Amino acid sequence: MVRFPGKGLNYGIITARDIVFKVLAKGLDPKDIKVSEIASKPAICVDKNANINEVASLMENKKIARILVCDGEEIIGVIALLDLMAGTLIMRARGEHDF
């Protein structure tokens, strides 16, 4: 299940990439920039029971590298593309990988 966290709230995610491309590459002073100005919005959230294949597919379709994990309306974590890659490699090494 994909949804946007916090009804009516405008959550976003900020990454090192955002800082590099939206601030430093433009010659802006990071001290003068508010996080809300450069955060990627809206953040996408999956239910804590979503499976890895769903998350990977969502990342691919939305061209994003991080997805929030929610339990009801509460944000409880973040899954990054590198987390999926590491998990896949570990599963393959253990012979547990199906796809």
C-alpha beads as a LAMMPS data file, in Angstrom:
LAMMPS data file: protein, C-alpha beads

99 atoms
98 bonds

1 atom types
1 bond types

-500.0 500.0 xlo xhi
-500.0 500.0 ylo yhi
-500.0 500.0 zlo zhi

Masses

1 110.0

Atoms # bond

1 1 1 0.000 0.000 0.000
2 1 1 1.416 3.353 -1.032
3 1 1 0.294 6.524 0.586
4 1 1 1.451 9.915 1.642
5 1 1 2.098 10.260 5.377
6 1 1 0.223 12.643 7.616
7 1 1 -3.043 13.778 6.082
8 1 1 -2.682 17.419 5.087
9 1 1 0.983 17.531 6.013
10 1 1 3.661 18.263 3.476
11 1 1 6.447 15.805 4.314
12 1 1 9.556 15.621 2.227
13 1 1 12.923 13.900 2.218
14 1 1 16.264 15.649 1.953
15 1 1 19.405 13.837 0.875
16 1 1 23.034 14.661 0.262
17 1 1 22.154 14.717 -3.433
18 1 1 19.581 17.458 -2.788
19 1 1 22.170 19.530 -0.958
20 1 1 24.770 19.071 -3.686
21 1 1 22.545 19.764 -6.691
22 1 1 20.000 22.200 -5.269
23 1 1 22.355 24.256 -3.097
24 1 1 26.073 23.826 -3.674
25 1 1 25.963 23.414 -7.462
26 1 1 23.944 26.628 -7.674
27 1 1 26.445 28.519 -5.533
28 1 1 23.936 29.057 -2.728
29 1 1 24.980 29.353 0.908
30 1 1 23.626 26.333 2.850
31 1 1 23.159 28.569 5.906
32 1 1 20.586 30.613 3.981
33 1 1 18.519 27.651 2.726
34 1 1 15.587 26.149 4.593
35 1 1 15.219 22.377 4.430
36 1 1 11.656 22.819 3.163
37 1 1 13.015 24.655 0.104
38 1 1 15.058 21.719 -1.148
39 1 1 13.338 18.611 0.217
40 1 1 11.854 16.271 -2.389
41 1 1 8.085 16.297 -1.880
42 1 1 5.766 14.633 -1.321
43 1 1 7.385 11.777 0.511
44 1 1 6.011 8.356 -0.320
45 1 1 5.206 5.927 2.454
46 1 1 4.612 2.188 2.433
47 1 1 2.967 0.143 5.125
48 1 1 5.356 -1.670 7.439
49 1 1 4.057 -4.965 6.020
50 1 1 4.871 -4.149 2.379
51 1 1 7.138 -6.680 0.716
52 1 1 10.527 -5.902 -0.769
53 1 1 9.376 -6.480 -4.344
54 1 1 6.657 -3.837 -3.938
55 1 1 9.144 -1.349 -2.524
56 1 1 11.684 -1.981 -5.296
57 1 1 9.002 -1.625 -7.965
58 1 1 7.769 1.606 -6.428
59 1 1 11.295 3.031 -6.329
60 1 1 11.752 2.150 -9.987
61 1 1 8.401 3.565 -11.102
62 1 1 8.735 6.797 -9.121
63 1 1 12.479 7.171 -9.836
64 1 1 13.258 7.582 -6.133
65 1 1 15.876 6.085 -3.845
66 1 1 14.166 6.378 -0.458
67 1 1 10.711 5.494 0.832
68 1 1 9.281 6.104 4.284
69 1 1 7.862 3.158 6.229
70 1 1 4.670 3.825 8.188
71 1 1 2.667 2.134 10.889
72 1 1 -0.709 3.793 10.562
73 1 1 -0.007 7.531 10.490
74 1 1 3.364 7.183 12.235
75 1 1 6.608 7.215 10.255
76 1 1 8.739 4.428 11.714
77 1 1 11.604 4.161 9.247
78 1 1 13.153 4.710 5.860
79 1 1 14.137 2.184 3.213
80 1 1 16.900 3.261 0.865
81 1 1 17.823 1.757 -2.483
82 1 1 21.182 0.737 -1.005
83 1 1 19.313 -1.175 1.733
84 1 1 17.496 -3.182 -0.952
85 1 1 20.731 -3.853 -2.815
86 1 1 22.521 -5.011 0.342
87 1 1 19.585 -7.200 1.368
88 1 1 19.444 -8.801 -2.066
89 1 1 23.161 -9.575 -2.025
90 1 1 22.898 -11.136 1.430
91 1 1 19.893 -13.246 0.387
92 1 1 21.720 -14.436 -2.745
93 1 1 24.799 -15.353 -0.715
94 1 1 22.581 -17.428 1.574
95 1 1 20.781 -19.039 -1.356
96 1 1 17.466 -17.472 -0.276
97 1 1 16.891 -15.212 -3.282
98 1 1 13.870 -16.061 -5.481
99 1 1 14.220 -13.602 -8.362

Bonds

1 1 1 2
2 1 2 3
3 1 3 4
4 1 4 5
5 1 5 6
6 1 6 7
7 1 7 8
8 1 8 9
9 1 9 10
10 1 10 11
11 1 11 12
12 1 12 13
13 1 13 14
14 1 14 15
15 1 15 16
16 1 16 17
17 1 17 18
18 1 18 19
19 1 19 20
20 1 20 21
21 1 21 22
22 1 22 23
23 1 23 24
24 1 24 25
25 1 25 26
26 1 26 27
27 1 27 28
28 1 28 29
29 1 29 30
30 1 30 31
31 1 31 32
32 1 32 33
33 1 33 34
34 1 34 35
35 1 35 36
36 1 36 37
37 1 37 38
38 1 38 39
39 1 39 40
40 1 40 41
41 1 41 42
42 1 42 43
43 1 43 44
44 1 44 45
45 1 45 46
46 1 46 47
47 1 47 48
48 1 48 49
49 1 49 50
50 1 50 51
51 1 51 52
52 1 52 53
53 1 53 54
54 1 54 55
55 1 55 56
56 1 56 57
57 1 57 58
58 1 58 59
59 1 59 60
60 1 60 61
61 1 61 62
62 1 62 63
63 1 63 64
64 1 64 65
65 1 65 66
66 1 66 67
67 1 67 68
68 1 68 69
69 1 69 70
70 1 70 71
71 1 71 72
72 1 72 73
73 1 73 74
74 1 74 75
75 1 75 76
76 1 76 77
77 1 77 78
78 1 78 79
79 1 79 80
80 1 80 81
81 1 81 82
82 1 82 83
83 1 83 84
84 1 84 85
85 1 85 86
86 1 86 87
87 1 87 88
88 1 88 89
89 1 89 90
90 1 90 91
91 1 91 92
92 1 92 93
93 1 93 94
94 1 94 95
95 1 95 96
96 1 96 97
97 1 97 98
98 1 98 99
